[in-house]
Amino acid sequence: MIPFLDLKKINLRHEEAILNSVHKVLHSGWYILGEEVKSFESKFADYCGTSYCLGVANGLDALELIIRAYDIGIGDEVIVPSNTYIASILSVSANGATPVLVEPNLMTYNLDPDKIEESITPNTKAILVVHLYGQSCNMRPIKRIAEKYNLKVIEDCAQAHGAVYASRKVGNLGDAAAFSFYPGKNLGALGDAGAITTNDEDLYRNLQALRNYGSHKKYENIYKGYNSRLDEFQAPILSEKLKFLDLDNKFRRDIATYYLNNIVNEHVALPYVEEGPESHVWHVFVVRTPDRSDFINYMNQQGIQTMIHYPIPPHKQEAYKEWNELTFPISEKIHSEIVSLPISPVMDMEDVKRIVEVVNEYRPN
Ligand SMILES: *Cc1c(COP(=O)(O)O)cnc(C)c1O
């Protein structure tokens, strides 16, 4: 079986460095917000090109904390894509604000800038863009709209570490950005982890307190804060893996390019890259096919594991019963037709070639 993603193989490349990091933190005797977290924050800010980076517990917290720090809550609206992982939307709901779903572009799967303005009301406070599947959103028109209506632009970069748009990395394209280092992401920890990047100094200062019980100084609490800190053991592992992120992304890009150039099948629609090649870091390689379950069975029989990102659109989830009767035709079409093919920095090129052959021979039943 060609696995969808071999996480063990990805991490065992760094076995020695990981064991050394654990040893170092163990012997430091300092286990919360120590030197390793500080050092990773500084490296990741440099990598993204931002003034600040703040390590937090996970990607959802990163988004939730940004919205909280901008004081967006009850009665406020935030524009979010209707095609995303549920976490993007949960972060708005968790703050008591209202997520306003806007349809994606069918080619890029990202928020369609032409559909944003019609959803803006006097209560709109921010646009939450998601660089889905690893591809940067089309930020120029989105930023123009944000400026016109005085809205914050918050980036969900959980799938796009290292993607570049107009010579800038994602995480440095809006007012603040959230990253997840969930193990399967392009930069993954060995557990939960996340970060916020920003150039906004006031926001950064607020967030330093918010992630740590609302406190700058121990036992003095200025906000009703959270406990959401990047784990001291995960930080040096992330620092080590960060050194290889660009190489890993390049390898993903090579696989994607091979798929794009060699998969030829009228029943399989390929992904589309809107800007230059660096705008996409291929967190997942998503194709569309009308009879998805037939395609997945066929791939399985041929020994190839696939996944679906994601099978149910957010507005059809039970958690959002209030939206279940709404229709978002583009999102629904995407969610019903997409399948992700294997892609990772440790894949064998022979397996990539085999996948292309198998996909090209696919005929629907
Ligand atoms: C993974 C992911 C998140 C959430 O990250 P966690 O670290 O799992 O909380 C948020 N948004 C998107 C688009 C994601 O893919």
The ligand as an ORCA input file, in Angstrom:
! r2SCAN-3c Opt
* xyz 0 1
  C      -5.138     22.333     11.158
  C      -5.929     23.549     10.898
  C      -6.337     24.416     11.934
  C      -6.251     24.068     13.386
  O      -5.012     23.775     13.875
  P      -4.854     22.926     15.230
  O      -3.434     23.067     15.581
  O      -5.261     21.521     14.925
  O      -5.757     23.551     16.256
  C      -6.952     25.598     11.588
  N      -7.194     25.917     10.302
  C      -6.844     25.105      9.295
  C      -7.122     25.537      7.885
  C      -6.222     23.889      9.548
  O      -5.894     23.088      8.530
*
